[in-house]
Amino acid sequence: MIIQNVAVLTKEGVSTHQDLYIREGKIAKIGEHDPEARDPQTISFGDRRILAIPALVNAHTHTGMAFLRGVADDSPFETWLFERVLPREDRLNGQDVYWGALFSQMEMARYGIALFNDMYMFTDQVCQAVADFGMKACVCRGLVDQGGENGRADENLRTFKHWHGYQNRIRVGFGPHAPYTCSDPYIARIVDLAKETDSFVHIHLRESKRERELYTIESLARLGLFEVPCYMAHCVHVEERDLEPMKGSKAIVLHNPSSNLKLANGVAPLSLFKEAGLPVILGTDSVASNNALDIWREMLLTAIVQKGVSGDPTVFSAEDVFRMATEDGYRWLGFPGSGSIERGAHADLAFLSMEDVNYHPFSFEDPCAPSKIYSYLVYSSSAKDVIGTMVDGRWVYLRRSEGSAPSAFSPDDFPTVDAKRVIEEIDRMSVRINTDG
């Protein structure tokens, strides 16, 4: 495949009028535009201002919750979770989750995302949806033993045995939901499973203020939680004194600013994590708490909120935040061959139209373009400016109608699924799941 005449964002800067040569899922060559170059799958964007960037990463999702967008907005966290969300989740079955995971991948691909990190139930169906749609994913079963374990860990282990390593696109780990829904012995058992399988743990940690009274970080360290790659979602109420057991460990923070703010849980202390040497990558959480799977918005909020709460406009620069959403995301989620545009890297790419008013007066010819580009990407870009997303060199989203508005929806833009049917299934199932009484 040859993608012709695009600007390309590399580690060295921005190069214009480039051709990208894709072979066997990887970038084989980046070279000056050659109008005579031919390939059966050549795609040319002509004279349009199209920028190729590393596809984004969504580091914390619950894709099966696609049905729950908007069902409990403007509610306190405890009400939102225990009275509105969990009762509806009890109505879900495996087919619901399969269609929900397909639909969520449609939304993420539309927004330039190629990899996501998911915790939910019916994990075989989530993995099947990933296999069918074509994205990359880390998947784990949400595990609780409060009120009965009901074989959840065994289900998670079966998913690991069946799906882990599938086409080098799926990694399976283990998902203790949170310390307040899992007993200490159960968390220790899950950690042992992660060690035995050389896998990871994905957990909600100190999302709400109430959790400070329910458990300590030191107690979790004694259970071995930070001895395996530990993806810690939220961490809003982690304090400086909590960080010592995490320093030098395998703990990774999954920062979800929209969800944290919308549920009034607060602002995570990212500067503390940075000083302690803890990696931070970006997620959206579910559409029930966000309400979008939009990493562009998470990048913007990460940068401006951290500046606002610190009083320091220099912290978390646009380039730093963009790296958190791309290169760092792939690295810490276990896909180190992605996240940059260079020869030999996996062709996990997003293509951005820079033709609208929000991209002017940016000029690729400006000597400052290599630094300015990150400001435009984080502070000015919109998810709906994405016109194409590919995973391992395969299109999972491609805007086909050149004459229509870039943000217009067309089911034909999703080549790996019957997008119209996916939406019909989501709408139909939502009626059952969200009807009270």
C-alpha positions in Angstrom: 0.0 0.0 0.0 1.2 3.5 -0.8 -0.4 6.6 0.9 0.6 9.5 -1.2 1.3 13.1 -0.6 0.7 13.6 3.1 2.6 15.5 5.8 4.1 13.1 8.3 4.8 13.7 12.0 7.9 11.9 13.1 10.2 12.2 16.1 12.4 14.5 14.1 9.6 16.9 13.2 7.1 17.4 10.3 7.9 16.5 6.7 5.6 17.5 3.9 4.7 15.9 0.5 5.6 12.4 1.7 4.6 8.9 0.6 4.1 6.2 3.1 4.8 2.7 1.9 3.1 0.0 4.0 4.1 -3.6 3.7 2.9 -6.6 5.9 1.4 -4.3 8.5 4.5 -2.1 9.0 6.0 1.1 7.6 8.4 0.0 4.9 9.5 3.4 3.7 8.8 7.1 4.1 9.9 9.1 1.0 9.4 12.2 -1.0 6.1 12.1 -3.0 6.5 10.3 -6.3 3.4 10.7 -8.5 4.6 7.9 -10.7 4.6 5.3 -7.8 2.0 2.6 -8.2 0.5 0.0 -6.0 -2.9 -1.8 -6.2 -3.9 -0.1 -2.9 -2.6 3.4 -3.6 -4.5 6.1 -1.8 -3.8 9.7 -2.8 -5.1 12.8 -0.9 -4.1 15.1 -3.7 -3.3 18.6 -2.6 -5.3 18.4 0.7 -3.6 19.3 4.0 -3.5 15.9 5.5 -1.2 15.0 8.4 -0.3 11.5 9.3 0.3 10.9 13.1 0.7 7.9 15.3 -2.8 6.6 16.1 -3.9 7.4 19.6 -4.3 5.1 22.6 -7.3 4.9 25.0 -5.8 3.5 28.2 -9.0 2.9 30.2 -12.3 1.8 28.8 -15.4 -0.3 29.5 -16.5 -0.8 25.9 -19.4 -3.0 26.7 -21.1 0.0 28.4 -21.9 1.6 25.0 -25.6 1.3 25.9 -25.3 3.5 29.0 -24.3 6.8 27.5 -26.3 9.5 29.2 -28.3 7.3 31.5 -27.1 8.8 34.8 -25.6 12.2 34.1 -25.2 14.8 36.7 -25.5 12.3 39.6 -23.2 11.9 42.6 -20.6 9.1 42.1 -22.2 6.6 44.6 -25.7 7.2 43.1 -24.3 6.9 39.6 -22.5 3.6 40.2 -24.6 1.7 42.7 -28.2 2.9 41.8 -28.0 3.7 38.1 -25.2 1.8 36.4 -24.8 -1.5 38.2 -28.5 -2.5 38.0 -28.5 -1.9 34.3 -25.3 -4.0 33.9 -27.1 -6.9 35.5 -29.4 -7.0 32.4 -26.5 -7.4 30.0 -25.7 -10.7 28.2 -22.7 -11.7 26.1 -24.4 -10.6 22.8 -25.0 -7.2 24.3 -21.4 -6.8 25.2 -20.2 -8.0 21.8 -22.2 -5.4 20.0 -21.3 -2.8 22.5 -17.6 -3.5 22.0 -18.0 -3.3 18.2 -19.8 0.0 18.5 -17.2 1.4 20.9 -14.5 0.5 18.4 -16.4 2.4 15.7 -16.3 5.5 17.9 -12.7 5.1 18.8 -11.6 4.4 15.2 -13.6 7.4 14.1 -11.5 9.4 16.6 -8.1 8.1 15.5 -7.6 5.5 18.2 -6.0 2.1 17.4 -5.4 0.6 20.9 -7.5 0.5 24.0 -7.3 -1.1 27.5 -10.6 -2.6 28.5 -12.0 -4.0 31.7 -15.5 -5.5 31.6 -17.4 -8.8 31.7 -18.1 -11.4 28.9 -14.4 -11.0 27.9 -14.6 -13.7 25.2 -17.2 -11.6 23.4 -15.1 -8.4 23.9 -12.1 -10.3 22.4 -14.2 -11.6 19.5 -15.3 -8.0 18.8 -11.7 -6.9 18.7 -10.8 -9.8 16.4 -13.7 -8.9 14.1 -13.2 -5.1 14.0 -9.4 -5.1 13.8 -8.2 -2.8 16.6 -5.6 -3.7 19.2 -6.6 -4.2 22.8 -5.6 -5.1 26.3 -8.6 -7.0 27.8 -9.4 -8.2 31.3 -12.5 -9.4 33.2 -13.7 -7.1 35.9 -13.3 -9.2 39.1 -15.1 -8.9 42.4 -15.6 -11.3 45.3 -17.9 -9.0 47.3 -21.2 -10.9 47.5 -19.7 -14.0 45.8 -16.9 -14.6 43.3 -19.0 -16.8 41.0 -16.1 -18.1 38.9 -15.0 -14.7 37.5 -11.3 -15.4 37.9 -11.6 -18.8 36.2 -13.5 -17.0 33.3 -10.7 -14.5 33.1 -8.1 -17.3 33.0 -10.0 -19.1 30.2 -10.1 -15.9 28.2 -6.3 -15.6 28.7 -5.7 -19.1 27.4 -7.9 -18.6 24.4 -7.1 -15.0 23.3 -3.8 -13.8 24.7 -1.5 -13.0 21.8 -4.1 -13.3 19.1 -2.6 -11.9 15.9 -0.3 -9.9 18.2 -3.3 -7.6 18.6 -4.8 -8.8 21.9 -3.2 -9.0 25.4 -5.2 -10.4 28.2 -4.7 -9.5 31.9 -6.7 -9.7 35.1 -9.0 -7.0 36.4 -9.7 -6.7 40.2 -12.3 -4.0 40.0 -11.2 -2.0 43.0 -9.9 -2.7 46.6 -13.4 -1.9 48.0 -15.0 -4.7 45.9 -12.2 -7.2 46.3 -10.9 -8.8 49.5 -7.2 -8.8 50.3 -6.9 -12.6 49.7 -8.7 -12.3 46.4 -6.4 -9.5 45.2 -3.4 -11.6 46.2 -4.8 -14.5 44.2 -5.2 -12.3 41.2 -1.7 -11.0 41.5 -0.5 -14.6 41.6 -2.4 -15.3 38.4 -0.8 -12.3 36.7 2.7 -13.6 37.8 2.0 -17.1 36.6 0.9 -15.9 33.2 3.4 -13.1 32.9 0.5 -10.7 32.4 -0.9 -7.5 33.9 -3.4 -6.3 36.4 -5.9 -3.5 35.7 -7.6 -1.9 38.8 -9.6 1.2 39.8 -7.6 3.0 42.5 -8.6 5.9 44.7 -11.1 7.2 42.2 -13.3 8.8 45.0 -12.4 10.6 48.2 -14.3 8.0 50.3 -11.7 5.3 49.3 -9.1 7.0 51.5 -11.0 5.5 54.5 -11.4 2.0 53.0 -7.8 0.9 52.2 -4.2 1.9 52.2 -1.7 1.8 49.3 0.8 0.2 51.7 -1.7 -2.7 52.2 -2.0 -3.2 48.5 1.8 -3.2 48.1 2.0 -6.0 50.7 -0.3 -8.0 48.5 2.2 -7.7 45.7 0.0 -5.5 43.5 2.9 -3.4 42.2 5.1 -6.4 41.5 3.3 -7.0 38.2 2.5 -4.4 35.6 -0.4 -2.7 37.4 -2.6 -0.3 35.4 -4.1 2.0 38.0 -7.2 3.9 36.8 -8.0 7.3 38.2 -5.7 7.7 41.2 -7.4 11.0 42.0 -7.0 10.7 45.8 -3.5 9.2 45.9 -1.4 11.4 48.2 2.3 12.0 48.4 2.7 9.7 51.4 1.1 6.9 49.3 3.8 7.0 46.6 6.7 5.4 48.3 5.5 1.8 47.8 5.0 2.6 44.1 8.4 4.1 43.4 10.5 1.9 41.2 7.6 -0.5 40.8 5.6 -1.6 37.8 2.7 0.7 38.6 1.3 2.8 35.7 -1.3 5.6 36.2 -4.3 5.7 33.8 -5.5 9.3 33.8 -9.2 10.0 32.9 -9.7 13.7 33.4 -13.2 14.0 31.9 -14.6 11.2 34.0 -12.9 12.4 37.1 -14.3 15.9 36.7 -17.8 15.0 35.5 -18.3 12.7 38.5 -16.9 15.4 40.7 -14.2 13.1 42.0 -11.5 15.7 41.5 -8.2 16.2 39.8 -5.4 13.7 39.9 -2.1 15.0 41.1 -0.1 14.2 38.0 2.9 16.3 39.1 3.3 14.1 42.1 3.3 11.0 39.9 5.9 12.6 37.6 8.2 13.4 40.5 7.9 9.8 41.7 8.8 8.5 38.3 5.4 6.9 37.7 4.3 6.7 34.0 1.0 8.4 33.2 -1.1 7.5 30.1 -4.5 8.7 29.1 -8.0 7.1 29.0 -11.6 8.1 28.7 -13.4 5.7 31.1 -16.8 4.6 29.8 -19.4 6.5 27.9 -21.5 6.3 31.0 -19.2 8.6 32.8 -17.5 10.7 30.1 -19.6 10.6 27.7 -17.3 10.1 24.7 -14.3 7.9 23.8 -12.4 11.0 22.7 -8.7 11.1 23.6 -8.4 14.5 21.9 -10.5 15.9 24.7 -8.5 14.1 27.4 -5.3 15.5 26.0 -6.7 19.1 26.2 -8.1 18.6 29.7 -4.9 17.0 30.9 -2.8 20.0 29.8 -5.0 22.9 30.8 -6.4 21.5 34.1 -2.9 20.5 35.4 -1.7 24.0 34.5 -4.7 25.5 36.2 -4.4 23.6 39.5 -0.6 24.0 39.7 -0.5 27.7 38.8 2.3 26.8 36.4 1.7 27.2 32.6 4.9 25.2 31.8 3.8 21.9 33.3 2.6 19.1 31.0 3.4 20.7 27.7 1.4 19.9 24.5 4.2 17.7 23.3 4.4 15.8 26.6 0.6 15.2 26.6 0.6 14.1 23.0 3.3 11.6 23.8 1.2 10.3 26.7 -1.6 9.6 24.3 0.6 7.9 21.7 4.1 6.6 22.2 3.9 6.2 26.0 0.5 4.5 25.7 1.8 1.8 23.3 4.9 1.3 25.4 3.3 0.8 28.7 0.4 -1.3 27.4 2.8 -3.7 25.9 2.9 -2.7 22.2 6.4 -1.2 21.9 6.6 -1.5 18.1 3.9 1.2 17.7 3.5 4.8 18.6 5.9 6.4 16.1 6.2 6.9 12.4 9.4 5.4 11.2 10.7 2.6 9.1 9.9 -0.8 10.7 7.2 0.5 13.1 3.7 -1.0 13.0 1.5 1.0 10.7 -0.9 2.1 13.5 -1.7 5.5 12.1 -4.3 8.2 12.1 -4.8 10.8 9.3 -6.0 14.3 10.2 -7.5 16.9 7.9 -5.9 20.3 8.7 -8.0 22.2 6.3 -10.6 23.7 8.7 -10.4 27.1 10.3 -9.0 25.8 13.6 -5.7 24.9 11.8 -4.9 28.3 10.6 -2.6 30.2 10.5 -0.4 27.1 10.9 2.0 26.6 8.1 4.2 23.5 7.5 6.8 25.8 6.0 7.1 27.8 9.2 10.6 27.1 10.8 8.8 26.7 14.1 6.3 24.1 12.7 8.0 21.2 14.5 7.2 22.7 17.9 3.9 24.5 17.0 2.4 21.3 15.6 1.9 19.9 19.1 0.1 23.0 20.2 -2.3 22.7 17.3 -2.8 19.0 17.9 -3.6 19.4 21.6 -5.2 22.8 21.9 -6.9 23.2 18.5 -7.7 19.8 17.0 -11.0 18.0 17.2 -11.6 14.3 17.1 -13.9 14.8 14.1 -11.0 16.1 12.0 -9.7 12.5 11.7 -10.4 11.2 8.2 -8.7 7.8 8.5 -7.4 5.2 11.1 -5.4 2.1 10.3 -4.2 -0.7 12.5 -1.2 -2.8 11.3 -1.7 -1.3 7.9 -5.4 -2.1 7.6 -8.0 0.6 7.5 -10.6 0.4 10.3 -11.9 3.9 9.4 -11.6 5.8 6.2 -13.5 8.9 5.2 -14.7 8.0 1.7 -17.0 10.9 0.8 -14.5 13.7 -0.2 -17.3 16.1 -1.1 -19.1 16.1 2.2 -18.2 17.6 5.5 -15.4 15.8 7.3 -17.6 15.3 10.4 -20.5 13.8 8.5 -21.2 10.2 9.4 -21.4 7.4 6.8 -21.6 3.7 7.6 -19.5 3.1 4.5 -16.5 4.6 6.3 -16.0 1.5 8.5 -14.7 -1.2 6.1 -14.4 -4.1 8.6 -18.0 -4.1 9.9 -21.6 -3.6 8.9 -21.8 -0.3 10.7 -25.4 0.3 10.0 -26.3 -3.0 11.6 -24.1 -2.3 14.6 -26.0 0.9 15.3 -29.3 -0.8 14.8 -28.4 -3.5 17.3 -27.1 -0.9 19.8 -30.3 1.2 19.6 -32.5 -1.9 19.9 -30.7 -3.4 22.9 -30.6 0.0 24.6 -34.4 0.0 24.9 -34.4 -3.2 26.9 -31.4 -2.3 29.0 -32.5 1.2 29.9 -36.2 0.7 30.4 -36.9 0.8 34.2 -39.6 -1.2 35.8 
